[in-house]
Amino acid sequence: MGATTATTLSGPGRQPGSPRPALLSRGAVSNTLMAGPMVVLMLAGYVLPGLLMLSVSLGGALGSWPFQSPMEIDQYRKIFSSSYFWGVMGFTLLVSVGVALLNAFLAYPVALFLARSRSRWNGVCFLITFTPLAVGMNMLTMGWLVMLGKNGVLNALIQGLGLSQEPLPLIYGIGAVVAGLAHISFTFMVLPLESVLRGVNPALELASRSLGASRWRTFLTVTLPLSWEGLAAGMLIVFMQSCGAFVIPLLLGGSSTIMLPVSIWEQMTVANDRASGAALAMMLTFVALVALALQLRYFNVLKEPNKT
């Protein structure tokens, strides 16, 4: 009777006098403590501002806690019925996709060289690739203003070669915006590409060549498919950076090339329409989340391969 009582009180499967199992292991506690600052940063820097912006776009008062006022969707009705908004959204997506494709075309040879070459110029190439990050967006924009201005370097070169007698309108147009965005985001295209290409076994390409495939066919059937996830990740980063760019479209684009971040700034500051600006910001956030969801669905490098 006493043995049965002791066993019952100590719980099934545990001998009397044995230590109770810990609710959380030391590893779980350590991981929780390390993730704590990041969770606080995400909540304070992303989730809460997003909720505040959503509340303002639905008619909430600026500066108050989210969703304290009655919610309304008049701003979204006005945006969706405006041809100006659809024009700005279409232009923003067109420029962002164009910059992503241009950077993919320009960055792939550079990433392939950095991943495969053992040349002494490899370090110099890495240094040049990281230059846009070291200089910063504002300085790069000023540099493009000097390069593309009427009295800039390119116009001086064109006139010096006799190709034109008058300065060409190189600035304040879609070409200047695409050039500036491609320059500032070039590094973010090279890095994921170079990382994935470095993991591709060169023996696979040699095997393809030994079976009679040309260099171009080997690239299309072996190298490109194996590096597609890195290419997609780089294009996603460039696309999202271009969609959210403000300084370069504002200074290099002019009034004829209004992108969505510039339109948000105009609504917030010039028109003093905070609700419309917040609604446009939520639309931009929605576009970024859709692009991220598509990348995670189809090109997730962390996803485990299907086992057949």
Number of C-alpha atoms within 10 A of each C-alpha: 6 7 8 8 9 13 15 14 10 14 11 8 8 14 12 13 8 8 8 9 8 7 7 9 9 10 9 11 11 12 10 12 11 11 11 12 11 11 12 12 11 12 13 12 11 11 13 14 13 18 15 20 22 19 25 27 26 23 22 21 18 14 8 12 14 19 16 11 14 10 13 14 11 14 19 18 10 12 16 11 11 11 10 11 17 13 14 18 22 14 18 24 19 14 22 26 19 16 26 29 16 16 25 22 12 15 23 19 14 16 26 18 17 23 18 14 11 10 10 8 11 14 12 10 15 16 12 11 20 16 16 18 14 11 11 11 19 12 12 19 23 13 14 21 22 15 17 21 20 17 13 17 14 17 22 19 12 15 14 11 10 10 10 13 11 12 16 16 12 18 21 20 17 19 13 23 25 21 16 25 27 24 19 23 23 25 22 22 27 27 20 21 28 23 16 19 24 17 11 16 11 13 9 13 18 13 13 17 14 10 9 10 15 12 12 10 13 18 15 12 13 17 19 15 11 17 20 16 20 23 25 21 22 24 27 22 19 27 27 21 20 29 25 20 19 18 16 25 28 20 18 26 21 16 13 9 19 20 27 27 24 20 21 22 20 15 18 16 12 10 12 12 14 21 24 24 25 25 25 25 22 18 16 19 16 12 16 18 13 11 16 17 13 12 17 14 10 11 17 16 15 8 10 7 7 5 4 3
